[in-house]
Amino acid sequence: MMGPEDDDGFISQGRWAPPVYRPPELGDGELDLIQKRQRERARLMAWLLGGFVVLMFFITIAKIGSGS
């Protein structure tokens, strides 16, 4: 017999409901490693977005300066 943790969903009052998300069990230090990688990705994305904004600024200034 299947328990509630093995269920792929359930029917309540005639409507199907999706299963509840359960995060995987993590070993020692795995959560810290994941958080470190997320911070590194966030920093990289911030630098890339900042560079894009500066590029758009200089392109705008160049277009205004050229008179077009």
Secondary structure as UniProt FT lines:
FT   HELIX           4..6
FT   STRAND          10..12
FT   TURN            13..14
FT   STRAND          15..17
FT   TURN            28..29
FT   HELIX           30..66
//
